[in-house]
Amino acid sequence: MMSITGFLRSQVSLLLVGLMFGSFTSAIVSLLEASSGAEQLKSFTLWSMGSLQNVLLEQIPLILLFFALGIVFCLLIVKPLNLLVLGENAASLLGINIKQTRILILIITALLTGLVTAFCGPIAFVGLAVPNITRILLKTQNHAFLIIGNVLIGGIFLILCDILIQVLENSVQLPINVLTSMIGAPFVIFVLIRKAK
């Protein structure tokens, strides 16, 4: 995927390649599911629902270490990110290597997303809703503040969702994905409508 991004200048082309890559990996997952036993399917299903409760205490130091490294790398590319707000042409004129920056962003995003997903499973809409919430609350385009804000607001959002899930578990058992989707999806739609106006 990373090697392909070097040949794609159009954001639409990059998006389409991402969708095709997603479809391909989905097909592989379906193949693995079809060839798995009952216990393996049960474990995979529980993981795919997303949960903070699957994280073991002894795993936390390792998660924090890689997470801290990821945040440091994010902060190191704050200047290119801030200049990209002006547009790719303007950023390029100001000396930013667009291709290199795009690949760095994809690598850092993939590593951080992979880290969280490996331990907690896929948790929907956090990556879409939280950055928009942060941008609205902080009212800034400075990515140094936005990155730290995303970490804090995203963490608070997930913890609150997890607490609510545990409270509701007495009456009905819900995966955290249900709650994050119910909150995140309407909010993202609201942001898109707001931007369209």
VOZABA-339094 format. One record per residue (C-alpha): x, y, z; residue in three letters. Coordinates in steps of 0.1 Angstrom, whole numbers, padded with zeros to 4 digits, always signed. Layout:
REM VOZABA-339094
XYZAla ...
END
This chain:
REM VOZABA-339094
+0000+0000+0000Met +0028+0024+0009Met +0046+0018-0024Ser +0015+0025-0043Ile +0010+0059-0027Thr +0042+0071-0043Gly +0027+0067-0077Phe -0007+0083-0069Leu -0009+0121-0070Arg -0047+0123-0070Ser -0064+0120-0036Gln -0094+0104-0053Val -0072+0077-0068Ser -0056+0071-0034Leu -0091+0068-0018Leu -0102+0043-0045Leu -0070+0022-0040Val -0078+0023-0002Gly -0113+0010-0009Leu -0100-0018-0031Met -0074-0027-0006Phe -0101-0028+0021Gly -0122-0051-0001Ser -0092-0074-0007Phe -0084-0077+0031Thr -0121-0083+0038Ser -0121-0112+0014Ala -0090-0127+0032Ile -0108-0123+0065Val -0139-0141+0051Ser -0116-0169+0038Leu -0100-0173+0073Leu -0134-0173+0090Glu -0146-0201+0067Ala -0116-0223+0075Ser -0116-0216+0113Ser -0130-0237+0142Gly -0158-0227+0165Ala -0136-0214+0193Glu -0114-0194+0169Gln -0146-0179+0154Leu -0159-0170+0188Lys -0126-0153+0198Ser -0125-0134+0165Phe -0162-0123+0168Thr -0156-0109+0204Leu -0124-0091+0192Trp -0142-0076+0161Ser -0168-0060+0184Met -0142-0039+0200Gly -0136-0037+0238Ser -0112-0020+0262Leu -0117-0049+0286Gln -0096-0072+0265Asn -0064-0053+0274Val -0044-0071+0301Leu -0026-0051+0328Leu +0009-0064+0318Glu +0002-0052+0282Gln -0003-0016+0292Ile +0034-0006+0295Pro +0041-0019+0260Leu +0010-0001+0246Ile +0021+0032+0263Leu +0056+0029+0250Leu +0046+0025+0213Phe +0018+0051+0218Phe +0043+0076+0232Ala +0067+0070+0202Leu +0038+0075+0178Gly +0028+0108+0194Ile +0064+0120+0192Val +0066+0112+0155Phe +0032+0130+0150Cys +0046+0161+0167Leu +0078+0160+0145Leu +0056+0165+0114Ile +0035+0193+0128Val +0051+0219+0105Lys +0043+0200+0073Pro +0008+0193+0086Leu +0002+0230+0093Asn +0015+0240+0059Leu -0007+0214+0042Leu -0037+0233+0056Val -0029+0260+0030Leu -0032+0234+0002Gly -0007+0210-0014Glu +0005+0236-0040Asn +0012+0262-0014Ala +0029+0237+0009Ala +0051+0225-0020Ser +0061+0261-0028Leu +0071+0266+0008Leu +0095+0236+0006Gly +0074+0207+0019Ile +0079+0174+0001Asn +0043+0163-0004Ile +0050+0127-0014Lys +0073+0121+0016Gln +0049+0138+0040Thr +0020+0118+0028Arg +0039+0085+0032Ile +0050+0095+0067Leu +0014+0104+0077Ile +0002+0070+0063Leu +0029+0050+0081Ile +0023+0068+0115Ile -0015+0064+0112Thr -0012+0028+0102Ala +0011+0020+0131Leu -0010+0037+0157Leu -0043+0023+0143Thr -0028-0012+0142Gly -0015-0009+0178Leu -0050+0000+0191Val -0068-0025+0169Thr -0045-0054+0179Ala -0053-0050+0216Phe -0089-0035+0216Cys -0103-0046+0182Gly -0117-0022+0156Pro -0137+0006+0173Ile -0158+0026+0148Ala -0161+0063+0142Phe -0136+0074+0169Val -0110+0084+0142Gly -0137+0103+0123Leu -0157+0120+0151Ala -0130+0129+0176Val -0108+0150+0153Pro -0138+0171+0142Asn -0149+0175+0179Ile -0113+0186+0188Thr -0112+0211+0159Arg -0146+0226+0169Ile -0137+0229+0206Leu -0101+0242+0202Leu -0109+0265+0172Lys -0074+0262+0158Thr -0056+0248+0128Gln -0023+0243+0147Asn -0017+0206+0146His +0005+0207+0178Ala -0026+0215+0198Phe -0049+0193+0176Leu -0028+0162+0181Ile -0026+0166+0219Ile -0063+0175+0219Gly -0072+0144+0199Asn -0053+0122+0224Val -0071+0137+0254Leu -0106+0141+0239Ile -0104+0107+0222Gly -0093+0090+0255Gly -0121+0107+0275Ile -0147+0098+0248Phe -0137+0061+0248Leu -0136+0058+0286Ile -0170+0074+0289Leu -0184+0051+0263Cys -0168+0021+0281Asp -0183+0032+0315Ile -0217+0036+0299Leu -0214+0001+0282Ile -0206-0014+0316Gln -0236+0003+0332Val -0259-0009+0305Leu -0246-0045+0307Glu -0270-0053+0335Asn -0299-0049+0311Ser -0284-0056+0276Val -0249-0067+0264Gln -0236-0042+0239Leu -0202-0040+0221Pro -0185-0005+0224Ile -0188-0002+0186Asn -0226+0002+0189Val -0222+0032+0212Leu -0193+0049+0193Thr -0213+0044+0160Ser -0245+0058+0175Met -0227+0089+0187Ile -0200+0092+0160Gly -0221+0086+0128Ala -0247+0114+0135Pro -0220+0138+0145Phe -0199+0132+0113Val -0231+0137+0092Ile -0237+0169+0111Phe -0201+0181+0104Val -0205+0172+0066Leu -0238+0192+0063Ile -0223+0221+0082Arg -0193+0222+0059Lys -0215+0220+0028Ala -0234+0251+0039Lys 
END
